Amino acid sequence: MSNGKFWIDEDKKELVLSDGKGESRFFIEDDLVIDGVKYLIVVDARAGENADATVIKILNEGEEEIIIPVEEKEEFEKVQAAYLESLED
């Protein structure tokens, strides 16, 4: 998100994105750490019950954390497999 900030609202278990003009909130369905990378599975807080989830990763760029959507099929499938495995535990 260019010129924006994000943070996690621990009380509501939401990812909050802010661009200075407003906020977007996403429910955090799950968070996973795979190979040292933190992934969040999020759903738009304004979406209905059957909304699609999005997988994002949090990376360190220097001293700043950035979020990036997971777009590569192989990486998505790795996160999906870990998520499904965590549901079985």
Backbone bond lengths (Angstrom), bond angles and torsions (degrees), N, CA, C in turn:
res aa  C-N    CA-C-N  psi(-1)  N-CA   C-N-CA  omega(-1)  CA-C   N-CA-C  phi
1 M - - - 1.445 - - 1.517 108.36 -
2 S 1.273 118.57 111.87 1.453 120.51 -176.21 1.520 110.35 -72.62
3 N 1.337 114.97 138.80 1.466 122.08 179.10 1.523 113.11 54.10
4 G 1.310 116.85 25.53 1.446 120.09 -179.85 1.513 111.08 -121.36
5 K 1.307 114.27 176.82 1.452 121.58 178.27 1.513 107.90 -131.09
6 F 1.308 115.15 160.28 1.458 119.62 171.42 1.517 108.53 -141.31
7 W 1.311 114.34 155.62 1.457 120.88 174.04 1.520 107.50 -155.82
8 I 1.312 113.94 166.04 1.460 120.06 179.04 1.512 108.34 -108.09
9 D 1.333 115.36 122.95 1.457 122.52 175.26 1.528 106.09 -84.74
10 E 1.333 115.88 96.64 1.469 121.32 -174.75 1.530 112.07 -61.58
11 D 1.339 117.57 -36.65 1.460 120.88 -178.01 1.525 111.68 -63.22
12 K 1.320 116.59 -42.46 1.466 121.43 -177.71 1.524 112.94 -95.77
13 K 1.341 116.26 -4.94 1.465 122.96 -176.13 1.529 110.38 53.35
14 E 1.357 113.81 54.80 1.456 121.31 -179.21 1.526 110.49 -129.02
15 L 1.317 114.60 146.61 1.454 122.38 168.60 1.516 106.22 -91.48
16 V 1.320 116.64 129.16 1.462 121.50 -178.36 1.524 108.62 -115.60
17 L 1.336 116.39 125.63 1.459 122.22 175.68 1.519 107.89 -109.67
18 S 1.319 116.75 134.34 1.456 121.26 -179.78 1.520 109.10 -131.39
19 D 1.343 116.10 132.51 1.458 120.07 177.14 1.524 111.30 -111.62
20 G 1.312 117.01 13.61 1.468 121.13 -178.85 1.513 112.66 90.70
21 K 1.316 117.47 -22.01 1.462 122.19 179.10 1.524 112.02 -103.29
22 G 1.305 115.45 -22.01 1.451 119.69 -178.40 1.518 110.56 -176.15
23 E 1.315 114.92 179.66 1.459 121.27 -178.81 1.526 110.09 -124.01
24 S 1.312 114.56 149.08 1.459 122.56 169.39 1.510 106.59 -121.68
25 R 1.319 115.99 137.16 1.466 120.40 -178.02 1.521 109.98 -119.65
26 F 1.334 114.08 143.02 1.455 121.20 -179.53 1.521 108.80 -133.94
27 F 1.342 116.51 129.13 1.455 120.66 175.15 1.522 108.57 -68.02
28 I 1.310 117.00 135.74 1.460 121.42 176.46 1.533 107.10 -92.64
29 E 1.320 114.71 108.54 1.466 120.67 178.75 1.528 110.59 -73.19
30 D 1.333 115.53 -38.71 1.464 120.19 179.66 1.521 108.81 -163.53
31 D 1.310 115.96 157.99 1.456 120.74 171.77 1.518 107.63 -132.16
32 L 1.310 115.21 137.27 1.457 121.94 -175.67 1.524 109.06 -133.96
33 V 1.315 116.37 149.45 1.453 121.37 170.99 1.520 106.47 -115.99
34 I 1.335 115.69 119.43 1.458 121.85 -178.51 1.522 107.35 -127.46
35 D 1.316 116.15 123.87 1.466 121.72 -179.53 1.529 111.64 51.75
36 G 1.334 116.42 39.19 1.454 121.49 176.92 1.524 115.37 79.38
37 V 1.341 117.24 3.94 1.471 121.37 -179.87 1.530 107.95 -109.70
38 K 1.349 115.86 133.77 1.466 120.54 178.88 1.526 109.42 -89.80
39 Y 1.329 115.27 126.91 1.460 122.51 177.95 1.521 109.20 -116.21
40 L 1.318 116.51 144.34 1.460 122.33 173.42 1.523 108.24 -120.84
41 I 1.305 115.32 138.27 1.464 121.12 171.42 1.514 105.14 -104.80
42 V 1.343 115.98 114.96 1.460 121.09 -171.74 1.523 111.53 -125.12
43 V 1.333 114.53 154.58 1.462 122.97 176.31 1.523 107.24 -132.09
44 D 1.319 116.26 134.35 1.460 121.47 178.68 1.528 109.23 -54.56
45 A 1.327 116.78 126.75 1.465 121.64 -176.81 1.532 112.53 -64.28
46 R 1.337 117.15 -22.33 1.469 120.52 179.59 1.515 112.68 -88.15
47 A 1.329 116.73 -9.82 1.465 120.88 -176.28 1.527 110.54 -75.82
48 G 1.290 114.84 160.08 1.467 120.70 179.10 1.516 112.59 -76.12
49 E 1.305 114.31 -173.87 1.455 122.21 -174.79 1.527 113.55 -61.48
50 N 1.315 118.57 -35.79 1.459 122.21 -175.63 1.529 112.68 -99.09
51 A 1.302 117.49 28.60 1.467 121.69 -177.88 1.523 110.73 -70.28
52 D 1.315 115.04 148.89 1.460 120.83 176.34 1.522 110.04 -76.30
53 A 1.321 114.48 146.28 1.455 120.59 176.25 1.524 109.26 -90.17
54 T 1.319 115.14 156.38 1.455 122.62 176.19 1.519 107.72 -122.05
55 V 1.323 116.21 141.29 1.456 120.94 176.83 1.523 107.52 -104.05
56 I 1.319 115.22 126.35 1.468 120.27 176.53 1.517 108.70 -126.14
57 K 1.312 115.83 159.08 1.463 119.87 175.63 1.518 108.90 -123.11
58 I 1.312 114.75 150.27 1.461 121.87 178.52 1.521 107.09 -108.51
59 L 1.325 115.40 122.20 1.462 121.50 -179.03 1.513 110.15 -120.64
60 N 1.321 116.03 153.77 1.462 121.50 174.15 1.512 108.20 -95.09
61 E 1.309 115.61 125.45 1.461 122.17 175.27 1.516 106.47 -119.67
62 G 1.319 115.07 95.90 1.460 119.16 -172.02 1.516 108.50 69.69
63 E 1.321 115.86 -125.04 1.468 120.67 178.38 1.518 112.28 -95.70
64 E 1.308 116.80 1.51 1.461 121.93 -175.53 1.526 111.40 -108.55
65 E 1.325 116.49 141.02 1.456 121.29 173.35 1.524 108.96 -91.65
66 I 1.325 115.44 138.47 1.459 120.46 176.98 1.529 108.44 -127.58
67 I 1.338 115.73 155.65 1.458 120.09 175.87 1.525 108.76 -113.69
68 I 1.325 114.48 142.77 1.452 121.43 -178.50 1.528 108.14 -138.34
69 P 1.332 118.09 130.77 1.469 118.68 175.52 1.528 110.08 -68.01
70 V 1.311 116.23 143.95 1.461 121.20 176.76 1.525 107.19 -83.07
71 E 1.316 115.82 118.08 1.457 120.81 -176.54 1.525 113.06 -116.29
72 E 1.322 117.44 -21.08 1.457 120.16 -179.37 1.525 109.73 -77.86
73 K 1.313 115.57 131.40 1.463 122.20 -175.30 1.531 111.96 -57.93
74 E 1.330 116.89 -44.60 1.460 120.51 -177.81 1.529 111.39 -62.05
75 E 1.328 116.79 -44.35 1.461 120.75 179.32 1.525 110.78 -66.42
76 F 1.336 117.14 -41.62 1.456 121.20 177.92 1.525 110.44 -59.51
77 E 1.326 116.85 -46.17 1.463 120.62 -179.15 1.518 112.10 -63.77
78 K 1.348 117.71 -34.06 1.464 121.66 176.67 1.534 110.13 -64.10
79 V 1.327 116.32 -44.48 1.463 120.55 179.40 1.533 110.06 -67.93
80 Q 1.315 116.84 -42.09 1.461 121.31 179.05 1.532 110.73 -59.21
81 A 1.333 117.13 -45.08 1.470 120.88 179.29 1.514 111.56 -61.82
82 A 1.347 117.17 -42.68 1.471 120.75 179.11 1.524 110.78 -65.67
83 Y 1.342 116.39 -39.06 1.467 120.02 178.51 1.524 110.60 -64.03
84 L 1.324 117.81 -47.60 1.463 121.44 -179.69 1.527 110.98 -62.33
85 E 1.327 116.16 -37.23 1.465 120.51 177.17 1.525 110.93 -65.06
86 S 1.334 116.69 -37.47 1.474 119.77 -179.35 1.528 110.75 -68.58
87 L 1.325 117.53 -27.30 1.467 120.13 177.49 1.522 111.89 -70.80
88 E 1.336 116.78 -26.71 1.467 121.44 -179.72 1.510 112.29 -77.54
89 D 1.340 117.60 -22.14 1.476 120.91 -177.69 1.488 112.74 -68.19
